[in-house]
Amino acid sequence: MSFVNYFPGRGTLLERTFNEGEAMGEAKGVLRVLEVRGVPVPDDVRERITACTDLARVSEWLDRAGTVEGAEDLLTDTPEAPESL
């Protein structure tokens, strides 16, 4: 008898649980970066960040957390383009 593991990429409960755990970890990272930078995070923004289970979205927020001026700016659909020099 053999064991077949369809994780990742098959939409299994194991995969979904793993991805949600990854998203939670990255959400903590987003909040930590904002905290270290001294950017205030309103409760509603904190709730939205911690409740998000979309790993791709939370990863995008983590990438942007080091450059946004306000925590609310993370939640916009498109980041502002950097100004040209």
C-alpha positions in Angstrom: 0.0 0.0 0.0 1.4 3.4 -0.9 0.6 6.9 0.3 -0.2 9.6 -2.3 0.1 13.2 -1.3 -1.5 15.6 -3.6 -0.3 18.7 -1.8 0.4 21.3 -3.0 -1.7 22.5 -5.9 -4.8 20.3 -5.6 -7.0 22.4 -3.3 -6.9 20.0 -0.5 -7.8 20.8 3.1 -4.1 20.4 4.0 -3.1 22.9 1.3 -5.7 25.4 2.3 -4.8 25.2 5.9 -1.1 25.5 5.1 -1.7 28.6 2.9 -3.9 30.2 5.6 -1.1 29.6 8.2 1.4 31.2 5.8 -0.9 34.2 5.3 -1.3 34.6 9.1 2.5 34.6 9.5 3.0 37.2 6.7 0.2 39.3 8.2 2.2 39.4 11.5 5.2 40.5 9.4 3.2 43.3 7.8 2.2 44.6 11.2 5.7 44.3 12.6 7.2 46.3 9.7 4.7 49.0 10.2 5.3 49.0 14.0 9.1 49.3 13.5 8.6 52.1 11.1 6.4 54.0 13.5 3.4 53.9 11.2 0.1 53.9 13.3 -2.3 51.1 12.4 -6.0 51.8 13.1 -8.0 48.9 14.5 -10.1 48.4 11.4 -6.9 48.1 9.2 -5.3 45.8 11.7 -8.4 43.5 11.6 -8.5 43.5 7.8 -4.8 42.6 7.6 -5.0 39.8 10.2 -8.2 38.4 8.8 -6.9 38.1 5.2 -6.2 34.5 4.2 -5.2 35.3 0.6 -1.4 34.6 0.7 -0.7 36.5 -2.5 -2.4 39.7 -1.2 -0.7 39.5 2.2 2.6 39.0 0.5 2.0 42.1 -1.6 1.2 44.0 1.6 4.4 42.8 3.2 6.4 44.0 0.1 4.7 47.4 0.3 4.8 47.8 4.2 8.3 49.2 4.0 7.4 52.1 1.8 3.8 53.2 2.5 3.1 56.5 4.3 0.1 55.2 6.2 -1.3 51.8 7.0 -4.5 52.5 5.0 -2.3 52.9 1.9 -1.6 49.1 2.0 -5.3 48.4 1.3 -5.5 50.4 -1.9 -5.8 48.2 -5.0 -2.9 49.8 -6.9 0.2 51.2 -5.2 1.4 54.6 -6.2 4.2 54.7 -8.7 7.4 56.1 -7.3 8.2 59.6 -8.5 10.8 59.9 -11.2 14.1 61.6 -10.3 
